[in-house]
Amino acid sequence: MSGWQKLWQDPEVVKLWQEFPPLPQVVAMADRLEAEGRTRVLDIGCGLGRHTVYLAARGFEVSATE
C-alpha cells in the first residue's frame, strides 16, 4: 500500500478533510453556473470529495475523479 493510500485510510485524516467547508471560489463558481442554467460539473482532482458533495447538494449532476 502506498503512502497516500495509508494516509487516506487514516480516520483522523478523513475527518479533517470532511470538516473543511467548500472553498469560496467553488461557491462563487456554483453561483455563476446556477445563474447560467448549467446543471453538470466535472470535479477533477476531487480528493475526498468535499466539493463534489457540496455541488451535488446544490443540485448539480457531478462526475468526480481523482
PDBQT receptor file of N, H, CA, C and O in Angstrom, charges set to zero:
ATOM      1  N   MET A   1       0.853  -1.171   0.000  1.00  0.00    +0.000 N 
ATOM      2  CA  MET A   1       0.000   0.000   0.000  1.00  0.00    +0.000 C 
ATOM      3  C   MET A   1       0.902   1.239   0.000  1.00  0.00    +0.000 C 
ATOM      4  O   MET A   1       1.868   1.322   0.759  1.00  0.00    +0.000 OA
ATOM      5  N   SER A   2       0.566   2.198  -0.869  1.00  0.00    +0.000 N 
ATOM      6  H   SER A   2      -0.218   2.131  -1.486  1.00  0.00    +0.000 HD
ATOM      7  CA  SER A   2       1.387   3.406  -0.962  1.00  0.00    +0.000 C 
ATOM      8  C   SER A   2       1.143   4.316   0.239  1.00  0.00    +0.000 C 
ATOM      9  O   SER A   2       0.193   4.134   1.000  1.00  0.00    +0.000 OA
ATOM     10  N   GLY A   3       2.016   5.286   0.383  1.00  0.00    +0.000 N 
ATOM     11  H   GLY A   3       2.787   5.434  -0.236  1.00  0.00    +0.000 HD
ATOM     12  CA  GLY A   3       1.902   6.251   1.475  1.00  0.00    +0.000 C 
ATOM     13  C   GLY A   3       0.589   7.024   1.450  1.00  0.00    +0.000 C 
ATOM     14  O   GLY A   3      -0.020   7.268   2.492  1.00  0.00    +0.000 OA
ATOM     15  N   TRP A   4       0.152   7.412   0.225  1.00  0.00    +0.000 N 
ATOM     16  H   TRP A   4       0.646   7.213  -0.621  1.00  0.00    +0.000 HD
ATOM     17  CA  TRP A   4      -1.103   8.156   0.114  1.00  0.00    +0.000 C 
ATOM     18  C   TRP A   4      -2.285   7.294   0.513  1.00  0.00    +0.000 C 
ATOM     19  O   TRP A   4      -3.201   7.767   1.185  1.00  0.00    +0.000 OA
ATOM     20  N   GLN A   5      -2.273   6.027   0.105  1.00  0.00    +0.000 N 
ATOM     21  H   GLN A   5      -1.529   5.642  -0.441  1.00  0.00    +0.000 HD
ATOM     22  CA  GLN A   5      -3.382   5.142   0.467  1.00  0.00    +0.000 C 
ATOM     23  C   GLN A   5      -3.483   5.003   1.981  1.00  0.00    +0.000 C 
ATOM     24  O   GLN A   5      -4.577   5.031   2.543  1.00  0.00    +0.000 OA
ATOM     25  N   LYS A   6      -2.338   4.855   2.633  1.00  0.00    +0.000 N 
ATOM     26  H   LYS A   6      -1.449   4.833   2.176  1.00  0.00    +0.000 HD
ATOM     27  CA  LYS A   6      -2.338   4.753   4.100  1.00  0.00    +0.000 C 
ATOM     28  C   LYS A   6      -2.879   6.033   4.721  1.00  0.00    +0.000 C 
ATOM     29  O   LYS A   6      -3.656   5.998   5.675  1.00  0.00    +0.000 OA
ATOM     30  N   LEU A   7      -2.458   7.157   4.167  1.00  0.00    +0.000 N 
ATOM     31  H   LEU A   7      -1.827   7.186   3.392  1.00  0.00    +0.000 HD
ATOM     32  CA  LEU A   7      -2.895   8.445   4.699  1.00  0.00    +0.000 C 
ATOM     33  C   LEU A   7      -4.409   8.586   4.612  1.00  0.00    +0.000 C 
ATOM     34  O   LEU A   7      -5.057   8.955   5.591  1.00  0.00    +0.000 OA
ATOM     35  N   TRP A   8      -4.978   8.292   3.436  1.00  0.00    +0.000 N 
ATOM     36  H   TRP A   8      -4.451   7.993   2.640  1.00  0.00    +0.000 HD
ATOM     37  CA  TRP A   8      -6.415   8.488   3.250  1.00  0.00    +0.000 C 
ATOM     38  C   TRP A   8      -7.249   7.443   3.978  1.00  0.00    +0.000 C 
ATOM     39  O   TRP A   8      -8.460   7.612   4.114  1.00  0.00    +0.000 OA
ATOM     40  N   GLN A   9      -6.631   6.380   4.443  1.00  0.00    +0.000 N 
ATOM     41  H   GLN A   9      -5.646   6.243   4.332  1.00  0.00    +0.000 HD
ATOM     42  CA  GLN A   9      -7.373   5.389   5.223  1.00  0.00    +0.000 C 
ATOM     43  C   GLN A   9      -7.339   5.708   6.721  1.00  0.00    +0.000 C 
ATOM     44  O   GLN A   9      -7.996   5.044   7.523  1.00  0.00    +0.000 OA
ATOM     45  N   ASP A  10      -6.570   6.723   7.082  1.00  0.00    +0.000 N 
ATOM     46  H   ASP A  10      -6.036   7.263   6.431  1.00  0.00    +0.000 HD
ATOM     47  CA  ASP A  10      -6.499   7.142   8.486  1.00  0.00    +0.000 C 
ATOM     48  C   ASP A  10      -7.779   7.915   8.827  1.00  0.00    +0.000 C 
ATOM     49  O   ASP A  10      -8.027   8.970   8.242  1.00  0.00    +0.000 OA
ATOM     50  N   PRO A  11      -8.592   7.415   9.756  1.00  0.00    +0.000 N 
ATOM     51  CA  PRO A  11      -9.866   8.077  10.084  1.00  0.00    +0.000 C 
ATOM     52  C   PRO A  11      -9.699   9.527  10.523  1.00  0.00    +0.000 C 
ATOM     53  O   PRO A  11     -10.572  10.355  10.262  1.00  0.00    +0.000 OA
ATOM     54  N   GLU A  12      -8.600   9.842  11.179  1.00  0.00    +0.000 N 
ATOM     55  H   GLU A  12      -7.891   9.170  11.391  1.00  0.00    +0.000 HD
ATOM     56  CA  GLU A  12      -8.369  11.227  11.618  1.00  0.00    +0.000 C 
ATOM     57  C   GLU A  12      -8.137  12.157  10.426  1.00  0.00    +0.000 C 
ATOM     58  O   GLU A  12      -8.610  13.293  10.422  1.00  0.00    +0.000 OA
ATOM     59  N   VAL A  13      -7.415  11.679   9.425  1.00  0.00    +0.000 N 
ATOM     60  H   VAL A  13      -7.031  10.756   9.428  1.00  0.00    +0.000 HD
ATOM     61  CA  VAL A  13      -7.180  12.473   8.216  1.00  0.00    +0.000 C 
ATOM     62  C   VAL A  13      -8.489  12.682   7.474  1.00  0.00    +0.000 C 
ATOM     63  O   VAL A  13      -8.790  13.795   7.041  1.00  0.00    +0.000 OA
ATOM     64  N   VAL A  14      -9.266  11.624   7.325  1.00  0.00    +0.000 N 
ATOM     65  H   VAL A  14      -9.022  10.720   7.677  1.00  0.00    +0.000 HD
ATOM     66  CA  VAL A  14     -10.551  11.707   6.638  1.00  0.00    +0.000 C 
ATOM     67  C   VAL A  14     -11.456  12.698   7.370  1.00  0.00    +0.000 C 
ATOM     68  O   VAL A  14     -12.118  13.518   6.733  1.00  0.00    +0.000 OA
ATOM     69  N   LYS A  15     -11.488  12.629   8.684  1.00  0.00    +0.000 N 
ATOM     70  H   LYS A  15     -10.950  11.963   9.202  1.00  0.00    +0.000 HD
ATOM     71  CA  LYS A  15     -12.323  13.533   9.479  1.00  0.00    +0.000 C 
ATOM     72  C   LYS A  15     -11.916  14.988   9.251  1.00  0.00    +0.000 C 
ATOM     73  O   LYS A  15     -12.776  15.856   9.101  1.00  0.00    +0.000 OA
ATOM     74  N   LEU A  16     -10.627  15.256   9.225  1.00  0.00    +0.000 N 
ATOM     75  H   LEU A  16      -9.928  14.552   9.346  1.00  0.00    +0.000 HD
ATOM     76  CA  LEU A  16     -10.158  16.624   8.990  1.00  0.00    +0.000 C 
ATOM     77  C   LEU A  16     -10.627  17.164   7.648  1.00  0.00    +0.000 C 
ATOM     78  O   LEU A  16     -11.105  18.295   7.567  1.00  0.00    +0.000 OA
ATOM     79  N   TRP A  17     -10.494  16.367   6.597  1.00  0.00    +0.000 N 
ATOM     80  H   TRP A  17     -10.106  15.448   6.662  1.00  0.00    +0.000 HD
ATOM     81  CA  TRP A  17     -10.906  16.806   5.261  1.00  0.00    +0.000 C 
ATOM     82  C   TRP A  17     -12.405  17.012   5.177  1.00  0.00    +0.000 C 
ATOM     83  O   TRP A  17     -12.862  17.925   4.490  1.00  0.00    +0.000 OA
ATOM     84  N   GLN A  18     -13.178  16.189   5.857  1.00  0.00    +0.000 N 
ATOM     85  H   GLN A  18     -12.807  15.447   6.416  1.00  0.00    +0.000 HD
ATOM     86  CA  GLN A  18     -14.631  16.301   5.801  1.00  0.00    +0.000 C 
ATOM     87  C   GLN A  18     -15.131  17.542   6.525  1.00  0.00    +0.000 C 
ATOM     88  O   GLN A  18     -16.233  18.015   6.250  1.00  0.00    +0.000 OA
ATOM     89  N   GLU A  19     -14.341  18.071   7.437  1.00  0.00    +0.000 N 
ATOM     90  H   GLU A  19     -13.445  17.687   7.661  1.00  0.00    +0.000 HD
ATOM     91  CA  GLU A  19     -14.752  19.239   8.199  1.00  0.00    +0.000 C 
ATOM     92  C   GLU A  19     -14.489  20.547   7.464  1.00  0.00    +0.000 C 
ATOM     93  O   GLU A  19     -14.989  21.591   7.883  1.00  0.00    +0.000 OA
ATOM     94  N   PHE A  20     -13.715  20.520   6.376  1.00  0.00    +0.000 N 
ATOM     95  H   PHE A  20     -13.309  19.672   6.036  1.00  0.00    +0.000 HD
ATOM     96  CA  PHE A  20     -13.423  21.740   5.636  1.00  0.00    +0.000 C 
ATOM     97  C   PHE A  20     -14.638  22.180   4.829  1.00  0.00    +0.000 C 
ATOM     98  O   PHE A  20     -15.229  21.372   4.112  1.00  0.00    +0.000 OA
ATOM     99  N   PRO A  21     -15.013  23.440   4.936  1.00  0.00    +0.000 N 
ATOM    100  CA  PRO A  21     -16.099  23.935   4.080  1.00  0.00    +0.000 C 
ATOM    101  C   PRO A  21     -15.589  24.076   2.648  1.00  0.00    +0.000 C 
ATOM    102  O   PRO A  21     -14.379  24.061   2.422  1.00  0.00    +0.000 OA
ATOM    103  N   PRO A  22     -16.492  24.213   1.681  1.00  0.00    +0.000 N 
ATOM    104  CA  PRO A  22     -16.030  24.403   0.304  1.00  0.00    +0.000 C 
ATOM    105  C   PRO A  22     -15.261  25.717   0.189  1.00  0.00    +0.000 C 
ATOM    106  O   PRO A  22     -15.527  26.674   0.917  1.00  0.00    +0.000 OA
ATOM    107  N   LEU A  23     -14.317  25.746  -0.726  1.00  0.00    +0.000 N 
ATOM    108  H   LEU A  23     -14.101  24.969  -1.317  1.00  0.00    +0.000 HD
ATOM    109  CA  LEU A  23     -13.573  26.973  -0.966  1.00  0.00    +0.000 C 
ATOM    110  C   LEU A  23     -14.514  28.059  -1.490  1.00  0.00    +0.000 C 
ATOM    111  O   LEU A  23     -15.457  27.756  -2.221  1.00  0.00    +0.000 OA
ATOM    112  N   PRO A  24     -14.271  29.317  -1.126  1.00  0.00    +0.000 N 
ATOM    113  CA  PRO A  24     -15.116  30.412  -1.616  1.00  0.00    +0.000 C 
ATOM    114  C   PRO A  24     -15.181  30.459  -3.145  1.00  0.00    +0.000 C 
ATOM    115  O   PRO A  24     -16.209  30.830  -3.711  1.00  0.00    +0.000 OA
ATOM    116  N   GLN A  25     -14.094  30.086  -3.805  1.00  0.00    +0.000 N 
ATOM    117  H   GLN A  25     -13.259  29.784  -3.345  1.00  0.00    +0.000 HD
ATOM    118  CA  GLN A  25     -14.074  30.083  -5.272  1.00  0.00    +0.000 C 
ATOM    119  C   GLN A  25     -15.052  29.055  -5.837  1.00  0.00    +0.000 C 
ATOM    120  O   GLN A  25     -15.663  29.284  -6.881  1.00  0.00    +0.000 OA
ATOM    121  N   VAL A  26     -15.200  27.929  -5.149  1.00  0.00    +0.000 N 
ATOM    122  H   VAL A  26     -14.704  27.743  -4.301  1.00  0.00    +0.000 HD
ATOM    123  CA  VAL A  26     -16.127  26.887  -5.597  1.00  0.00    +0.000 C 
ATOM    124  C   VAL A  26     -17.567  27.360  -5.387  1.00  0.00    +0.000 C 
ATOM    125  O   VAL A  26     -18.432  27.121  -6.230  1.00  0.00    +0.000 OA
ATOM    126  N   VAL A  27     -17.815  28.022  -4.278  1.00  0.00    +0.000 N 
ATOM    127  H   VAL A  27     -17.113  28.216  -3.593  1.00  0.00    +0.000 HD
ATOM    128  CA  VAL A  27     -19.154  28.563  -4.014  1.00  0.00    +0.000 C 
ATOM    129  C   VAL A  27     -19.508  29.600  -5.085  1.00  0.00    +0.000 C 
ATOM    130  O   VAL A  27     -20.614  29.586  -5.625  1.00  0.00    +0.000 OA
ATOM    131  N   ALA A  28     -18.564  30.498  -5.389  1.00  0.00    +0.000 N 
ATOM    132  H   ALA A  28     -17.666  30.510  -4.951  1.00  0.00    +0.000 HD
ATOM    133  CA  ALA A  28     -18.796  31.534  -6.411  1.00  0.00    +0.000 C 
ATOM    134  C   ALA A  28     -19.023  30.897  -7.783  1.00  0.00    +0.000 C 
ATOM    135  O   ALA A  28     -19.895  31.329  -8.537  1.00  0.00    +0.000 OA
ATOM    136  N   MET A  29     -18.237  29.874  -8.099  1.00  0.00    +0.000 N 
ATOM    137  H   MET A  29     -17.529  29.523  -7.487  1.00  0.00    +0.000 HD
ATOM    138  CA  MET A  29     -18.398  29.192  -9.383  1.00  0.00    +0.000 C 
ATOM    139  C   MET A  29     -19.778  28.539  -9.455  1.00  0.00    +0.000 C 
ATOM    140  O   MET A  29     -20.449  28.614 -10.484  1.00  0.00    +0.000 OA
ATOM    141  N   ALA A  30     -20.198  27.901  -8.366  1.00  0.00    +0.000 N 
ATOM    142  H   ALA A  30     -19.652  27.840  -7.530  1.00  0.00    +0.000 HD
ATOM    143  CA  ALA A  30     -21.509  27.253  -8.341  1.00  0.00    +0.000 C 
ATOM    144  C   ALA A  30     -22.620  28.285  -8.534  1.00  0.00    +0.000 C 
ATOM    145  O   ALA A  30     -23.589  28.032  -9.248  1.00  0.00    +0.000 OA
ATOM    146  N   ASP A  31     -22.477  29.445  -7.898  1.00  0.00    +0.000 N 
ATOM    147  H   ASP A  31     -21.689  29.651  -7.318  1.00  0.00    +0.000 HD
ATOM    148  CA  ASP A  31     -23.461  30.514  -8.078  1.00  0.00    +0.000 C 
ATOM    149  C   ASP A  31     -23.537  30.934  -9.544  1.00  0.00    +0.000 C 
ATOM    150  O   ASP A  31     -24.624  31.106 -10.097  1.00  0.00    +0.000 OA
ATOM    151  N   ARG A  32     -22.371  31.097 -10.163  1.00  0.00    +0.000 N 
ATOM    152  H   ARG A  32     -21.488  30.957  -9.713  1.00  0.00    +0.000 HD
ATOM    153  CA  ARG A  32     -22.297  31.521 -11.565  1.00  0.00    +0.000 C 
ATOM    154  C   ARG A  32     -22.904  30.460 -12.492  1.00  0.00    +0.000 C 
ATOM    155  O   ARG A  32     -23.676  30.785 -13.394  1.00  0.00    +0.000 OA
ATOM    156  N   LEU A  33     -22.549  29.194 -12.262  1.00  0.00    +0.000 N 
ATOM    157  H   LEU A  33     -21.922  28.930 -11.529  1.00  0.00    +0.000 HD
ATOM    158  CA  LEU A  33     -23.091  28.111 -13.089  1.00  0.00    +0.000 C 
ATOM    159  C   LEU A  33     -24.606  28.018 -12.948  1.00  0.00    +0.000 C 
ATOM    160  O   LEU A  33     -25.323  27.817 -13.929  1.00  0.00    +0.000 OA
ATOM    161  N   GLU A  34     -25.072  28.165 -11.736  1.00  0.00    +0.000 N 
ATOM    162  H   GLU A  34     -24.490  28.329 -10.940  1.00  0.00    +0.000 HD
ATOM    163  CA  GLU A  34     -26.514  28.116 -11.476  1.00  0.00    +0.000 C 
ATOM    164  C   GLU A  34     -27.228  29.254 -12.209  1.00  0.00    +0.000 C 
ATOM    165  O   GLU A  34     -28.288  29.054 -12.802  1.00  0.00    +0.000 OA
ATOM    166  N   ALA A  35     -26.634  30.450 -12.161  1.00  0.00    +0.000 N 
ATOM    167  H   ALA A  35     -25.773  30.613 -11.679  1.00  0.00    +0.000 HD
ATOM    168  CA  ALA A  35     -27.217  31.619 -12.836  1.00  0.00    +0.000 C 
ATOM    169  C   ALA A  35     -27.272  31.419 -14.349  1.00  0.00    +0.000 C 
ATOM    170  O   ALA A  35     -28.164  31.939 -15.020  1.00  0.00    +0.000 OA
ATOM    171  N   GLU A  36     -26.316  30.666 -14.876  1.00  0.00    +0.000 N 
ATOM    172  H   GLU A  36     -25.592  30.244 -14.331  1.00  0.00    +0.000 HD
ATOM    173  CA  GLU A  36     -26.262  30.393 -16.314  1.00  0.00    +0.000 C 
ATOM    174  C   GLU A  36     -27.141  29.206 -16.714  1.00  0.00    +0.000 C 
ATOM    175  O   GLU A  36     -27.257  28.889 -17.898  1.00  0.00    +0.000 OA
ATOM    176  N   GLY A  37     -27.752  28.560 -15.738  1.00  0.00    +0.000 N 
ATOM    177  H   GLY A  37     -27.657  28.818 -14.777  1.00  0.00    +0.000 HD
ATOM    178  CA  GLY A  37     -28.619  27.420 -16.019  1.00  0.00    +0.000 C 
ATOM    179  C   GLY A  37     -27.870  26.123 -16.272  1.00  0.00    +0.000 C 
ATOM    180  O   GLY A  37     -28.433  25.167 -16.805  1.00  0.00    +0.000 OA
ATOM    181  N   ARG A  38     -26.628  26.091 -15.897  1.00  0.00    +0.000 N 
ATOM    182  H   ARG A  38     -26.170  26.867 -15.463  1.00  0.00    +0.000 HD
ATOM    183  CA  ARG A  38     -25.848  24.860 -16.100  1.00  0.00    +0.000 C 
ATOM    184  C   ARG A  38     -26.161  23.878 -14.981  1.00  0.00    +0.000 C 
ATOM    185  O   ARG A  38     -26.424  24.271 -13.845  1.00  0.00    +0.000 OA
ATOM    186  N   THR A  39     -26.128  22.592 -15.323  1.00  0.00    +0.000 N 
ATOM    187  H   THR A  39     -25.914  22.273 -16.247  1.00  0.00    +0.000 HD
ATOM    188  CA  THR A  39     -26.544  21.577 -14.347  1.00  0.00    +0.000 C 
ATOM    189  C   THR A  39     -25.502  20.498 -14.102  1.00  0.00    +0.000 C 
ATOM    190  O   THR A  39     -25.648  19.695 -13.180  1.00  0.00    +0.000 OA
ATOM    191  N   ARG A  40     -24.441  20.470 -14.922  1.00  0.00    +0.000 N 
ATOM    192  H   ARG A  40     -24.321  21.122 -15.670  1.00  0.00    +0.000 HD
ATOM    193  CA  ARG A  40     -23.445  19.395 -14.781  1.00  0.00    +0.000 C 
ATOM    194  C   ARG A  40     -22.075  19.977 -14.484  1.00  0.00    +0.000 C 
ATOM    195  O   ARG A  40     -21.700  21.030 -14.999  1.00  0.00    +0.000 OA
ATOM    196  N   VAL A  41     -21.325  19.255 -13.626  1.00  0.00    +0.000 N 
ATOM    197  H   VAL A  41     -21.630  18.399 -13.207  1.00  0.00    +0.000 HD
ATOM    198  CA  VAL A  41     -19.987  19.683 -13.221  1.00  0.00    +0.000 C 
ATOM    199  C   VAL A  41     -19.062  18.475 -13.239  1.00  0.00    +0.000 C 
ATOM    200  O   VAL A  41     -19.458  17.372 -12.863  1.00  0.00    +0.000 OA
ATOM    201  N   LEU A  42     -17.826  18.694 -13.681  1.00  0.00    +0.000 N 
ATOM    202  H   LEU A  42     -17.505  19.590 -13.986  1.00  0.00    +0.000 HD
ATOM    203  CA  LEU A  42     -16.779  17.676 -13.591  1.00  0.00    +0.000 C 
ATOM    204  C   LEU A  42     -15.779  18.146 -12.548  1.00  0.00    +0.000 C 
ATOM    205  O   LEU A  42     -15.136  19.181 -12.727  1.00  0.00    +0.000 OA
ATOM    206  N   ASP A  43     -15.642  17.405 -11.472  1.00  0.00    +0.000 N 
ATOM    207  H   ASP A  43     -16.164  16.565 -11.326  1.00  0.00    +0.000 HD
ATOM    208  CA  ASP A  43     -14.718  17.727 -10.384  1.00  0.00    +0.000 C 
ATOM    209  C   ASP A  43     -13.456  16.889 -10.579  1.00  0.00    +0.000 C 
ATOM    210  O   ASP A  43     -13.423  15.711 -10.225  1.00  0.00    +0.000 OA
ATOM    211  N   ILE A  44     -12.429  17.503 -11.140  1.00  0.00    +0.000 N 
ATOM    212  H   ILE A  44     -12.457  18.460 -11.428  1.00  0.00    +0.000 HD
ATOM    213  CA  ILE A  44     -11.159  16.806 -11.402  1.00  0.00    +0.000 C 
ATOM    214  C   ILE A  44     -10.232  17.014 -10.216  1.00  0.00    +0.000 C 
ATOM    215  O   ILE A  44     -10.039  18.142  -9.762  1.00  0.00    +0.000 OA
ATOM    216  N   GLY A  45      -9.658  15.926  -9.715  1.00  0.00    +0.000 N 
ATOM    217  H   GLY A  45      -9.815  15.010 -10.084  1.00  0.00    +0.000 HD
ATOM    218  CA  GLY A  45      -8.797  16.013  -8.532  1.00  0.00    +0.000 C 
ATOM    219  C   GLY A  45      -9.644  16.199  -7.291  1.00  0.00    +0.000 C 
ATOM    220  O   GLY A  45      -9.349  17.048  -6.450  1.00  0.00    +0.000 OA
ATOM    221  N   CYS A  46     -10.691  15.410  -7.178  1.00  0.00    +0.000 N 
ATOM    222  H   CYS A  46     -10.931  14.721  -7.861  1.00  0.00    +0.000 HD
ATOM    223  CA  CYS A  46     -11.714  15.614  -6.144  1.00  0.00    +0.000 C 
ATOM    224  C   CYS A  46     -11.278  15.246  -4.727  1.00  0.00    +0.000 C 
ATOM    225  O   CYS A  46     -11.955  15.599  -3.762  1.00  0.00    +0.000 OA
ATOM    226  N   GLY A  47     -10.166  14.547  -4.592  1.00  0.00    +0.000 N 
ATOM    227  H   GLY A  47      -9.615  14.260  -5.376  1.00  0.00    +0.000 HD
ATOM    228  CA  GLY A  47      -9.744  14.164  -3.236  1.00  0.00    +0.000 C 
ATOM    229  C   GLY A  47     -10.815  13.331  -2.571  1.00  0.00    +0.000 C 
ATOM    230  O   GLY A  47     -11.299  12.351  -3.137  1.00  0.00    +0.000 OA
ATOM    231  N   LEU A  48     -11.178  13.723  -1.379  1.00  0.00    +0.000 N 
ATOM    232  H   LEU A  48     -10.785  14.519  -0.920  1.00  0.00    +0.000 HD
ATOM    233  CA  LEU A  48     -12.239  13.001  -0.665  1.00  0.00    +0.000 C 
ATOM    234  C   LEU A  48     -13.625  13.438  -1.088  1.00  0.00    +0.000 C 
ATOM    235  O   LEU A  48     -14.619  12.857  -0.654  1.00  0.00    +0.000 OA
ATOM    236  N   GLY A  49     -13.701  14.453  -1.927  1.00  0.00    +0.000 N 
ATOM    237  H   GLY A  49     -12.892  14.925  -2.279  1.00  0.00    +0.000 HD
ATOM    238  CA  GLY A  49     -14.984  14.842  -2.487  1.00  0.00    +0.000 C 
ATOM    239  C   GLY A  49     -15.746  15.925  -1.759  1.00  0.00    +0.000 C 
ATOM    240  O   GLY A  49     -16.967  16.008  -1.890  1.00  0.00    +0.000 OA
ATOM    241  N   ARG A  50     -15.057  16.762  -0.992  1.00  0.00    +0.000 N 
ATOM    242  H   ARG A  50     -14.065  16.695  -0.886  1.00  0.00    +0.000 HD
ATOM    243  CA  ARG A  50     -15.806  17.789  -0.260  1.00  0.00    +0.000 C 
ATOM    244  C   ARG A  50     -16.520  18.738  -1.210  1.00  0.00    +0.000 C 
ATOM    245  O   ARG A  50     -17.633  19.174  -0.915  1.00  0.00    +0.000 OA
ATOM    246  N   HIS A  51     -15.907  19.071  -2.346  1.00  0.00    +0.000 N 
ATOM    247  H   HIS A  51     -15.003  18.717  -2.586  1.00  0.00    +0.000 HD
ATOM    248  CA  HIS A  51     -16.582  19.937  -3.309  1.00  0.00    +0.000 C 
ATOM    249  C   HIS A  51     -17.617  19.155  -4.113  1.00  0.00    +0.000 C 
ATOM    250  O   HIS A  51     -18.653  19.700  -4.495  1.00  0.00    +0.000 OA
ATOM    251  N   THR A  52     -17.339  17.891  -4.364  1.00  0.00    +0.000 N 
ATOM    252  H   THR A  52     -16.498  17.449  -4.053  1.00  0.00    +0.000 HD
ATOM    253  CA  THR A  52     -18.297  17.034  -5.060  1.00  0.00    +0.000 C 
ATOM    254  C   THR A  52     -19.603  16.970  -4.272  1.00  0.00    +0.000 C 
ATOM    255  O   THR A  52     -20.685  17.145  -4.832  1.00  0.00    +0.000 OA
ATOM    256  N   VAL A  53     -19.492  16.721  -2.987  1.00  0.00    +0.000 N 
ATOM    257  H   VAL A  53     -18.613  16.578  -2.533  1.00  0.00    +0.000 HD
ATOM    258  CA  VAL A  53     -20.667  16.614  -2.124  1.00  0.00    +0.000 C 
ATOM    259  C   VAL A  53     -21.401  17.952  -2.059  1.00  0.00    +0.000 C 
ATOM    260  O   VAL A  53     -22.629  17.994  -2.132  1.00  0.00    +0.000 OA
ATOM    261  N   TYR A  54     -20.650  19.039  -1.923  1.00  0.00    +0.000 N 
ATOM    262  H   TYR A  54     -19.653  19.004  -1.863  1.00  0.00    +0.000 HD
ATOM    263  CA  TYR A  54     -21.252  20.371  -1.870  1.00  0.00    +0.000 C 
ATOM    264  C   TYR A  54     -22.041  20.664  -3.150  1.00  0.00    +0.000 C 
ATOM    265  O   TYR A  54     -23.192  21.098  -3.090  1.00  0.00    +0.000 OA
ATOM    266  N   LEU A  55     -21.419  20.424  -4.299  1.00  0.00    +0.000 N 
ATOM    267  H   LEU A  55     -20.484  20.071  -4.348  1.00  0.00    +0.000 HD
ATOM    268  CA  LEU A  55     -22.069  20.713  -5.578  1.00  0.00    +0.000 C 
ATOM    269  C   LEU A  55     -23.298  19.830  -5.796  1.00  0.00    +0.000 C 
ATOM    270  O   LEU A  55     -24.327  20.299  -6.283  1.00  0.00    +0.000 OA
ATOM    271  N   ALA A  56     -23.185  18.562  -5.435  1.00  0.00    +0.000 N 
ATOM    272  H   ALA A  56     -22.349  18.181  -5.039  1.00  0.00    +0.000 HD
ATOM    273  CA  ALA A  56     -24.333  17.655  -5.564  1.00  0.00    +0.000 C 
ATOM    274  C   ALA A  56     -25.483  18.112  -4.662  1.00  0.00    +0.000 C 
ATOM    275  O   ALA A  56     -26.647  18.050  -5.057  1.00  0.00    +0.000 OA
ATOM    276  N   ALA A  57     -25.156  18.565  -3.463  1.00  0.00    +0.000 N 
ATOM    277  H   ALA A  57     -24.210  18.615  -3.142  1.00  0.00    +0.000 HD
ATOM    278  CA  ALA A  57     -26.186  19.049  -2.537  1.00  0.00    +0.000 C 
ATOM    279  C   ALA A  57     -26.890  20.288  -3.091  1.00  0.00    +0.000 C 
ATOM    280  O   ALA A  57     -28.044  20.554  -2.755  1.00  0.00    +0.000 OA
ATOM    281  N   ARG A  58     -26.195  21.035  -3.934  1.00  0.00    +0.000 N 
ATOM    282  H   ARG A  58     -25.258  20.818  -4.206  1.00  0.00    +0.000 HD
ATOM    283  CA  ARG A  58     -26.803  22.220  -4.570  1.00  0.00    +0.000 C 
ATOM    284  C   ARG A  58     -27.623  21.852  -5.797  1.00  0.00    +0.000 C 
ATOM    285  O   ARG A  58     -28.241  22.718  -6.415  1.00  0.00    +0.000 OA
ATOM    286  N   GLY A  59     -27.633  20.565  -6.154  1.00  0.00    +0.000 N 
ATOM    287  H   GLY A  59     -27.131  19.861  -5.651  1.00  0.00    +0.000 HD
ATOM    288  CA  GLY A  59     -28.465  20.106  -7.250  1.00  0.00    +0.000 C 
ATOM    289  C   GLY A  59     -27.750  19.855  -8.564  1.00  0.00    +0.000 C 
ATOM    290  O   GLY A  59     -28.391  19.529  -9.563  1.00  0.00    +0.000 OA
ATOM    291  N   PHE A  60     -26.429  20.001  -8.579  1.00  0.00    +0.000 N 
ATOM    292  H   PHE A  60     -25.908  20.266  -7.767  1.00  0.00    +0.000 HD
ATOM    293  CA  PHE A  60     -25.692  19.728  -9.796  1.00  0.00    +0.000 C 
ATOM    294  C   PHE A  60     -25.512  18.224  -9.983  1.00  0.00    +0.000 C 
ATOM    295  O   PHE A  60     -25.427  17.473  -9.012  1.00  0.00    +0.000 OA
ATOM    296  N   GLU A  61     -25.455  17.796 -11.235  1.00  0.00    +0.000 N 
ATOM    297  H   GLU A  61     -25.524  18.406 -12.024  1.00  0.00    +0.000 HD
ATOM    298  CA  GLU A  61     -25.080  16.424 -11.564  1.00  0.00    +0.000 C 
ATOM    299  C   GLU A  61     -23.551  16.438 -11.636  1.00  0.00    +0.000 C 
ATOM    300  O   GLU A  61     -22.979  17.054 -12.535  1.00  0.00    +0.000 OA
ATOM    301  N   VAL A  62     -22.895  15.765 -10.701  1.00  0.00    +0.000 N 
ATOM    302  H   VAL A  62     -23.360  15.264  -9.971  1.00  0.00    +0.000 HD
ATOM    303  CA  VAL A  62     -21.443  15.866 -10.576  1.00  0.00    +0.000 C 
ATOM    304  C   VAL A  62     -20.772  14.547 -10.910  1.00  0.00    +0.000 C 
ATOM    305  O   VAL A  62     -21.153  13.493 -10.400  1.00  0.00    +0.000 OA
ATOM    306  N   SER A  63     -19.757  14.620 -11.782  1.00  0.00    +0.000 N 
ATOM    307  H   SER A  63     -19.448  15.476 -12.197  1.00  0.00    +0.000 HD
ATOM    308  CA  SER A  63     -18.862  13.490 -12.028  1.00  0.00    +0.000 C 
ATOM    309  C   SER A  63     -17.531  13.874 -11.385  1.00  0.00    +0.000 C 
ATOM    310  O   SER A  63     -17.050  14.992 -11.568  1.00  0.00    +0.000 OA
ATOM    311  N   ALA A  64     -16.944  12.959 -10.642  1.00  0.00    +0.000 N 
ATOM    312  H   ALA A  64     -17.334  12.050 -10.493  1.00  0.00    +0.000 HD
ATOM    313  CA  ALA A  64     -15.720  13.274  -9.928  1.00  0.00    +0.000 C 
ATOM    314  C   ALA A  64     -14.645  12.220 -10.200  1.00  0.00    +0.000 C 
ATOM    315  O   ALA A  64     -14.935  11.030 -10.325  1.00  0.00    +0.000 OA
ATOM    316  N   THR A  65     -13.413  12.684 -10.286  1.00  0.00    +0.000 N 
ATOM    317  H   THR A  65     -13.178  13.651 -10.184  1.00  0.00    +0.000 HD
ATOM    318  CA  THR A  65     -12.289  11.789 -10.495  1.00  0.00    +0.000 C 
ATOM    319  C   THR A  65     -11.071  12.308  -9.757  1.00  0.00    +0.000 C 
ATOM    320  O   THR A  65     -10.899  13.516  -9.590  1.00  0.00    +0.000 OA
ATOM    321  N   GLU A  66     -10.246  11.405  -9.325  1.00  0.00    +0.000 N 
ATOM    322  H   GLU A  66     -10.386  10.424  -9.461  1.00  0.00    +0.000 HD
ATOM    323  CA  GLU A  66      -9.019  11.793  -8.619  1.00  0.00    +0.000 C 
ATOM    324  C   GLU A  66      -7.858  11.675  -9.564  1.00  0.00    +0.000 C 
ATOM    325  O   GLU A  66      -6.721  11.953  -9.183  1.00  0.00    +0.000 OA
TER     326      GLU A  66
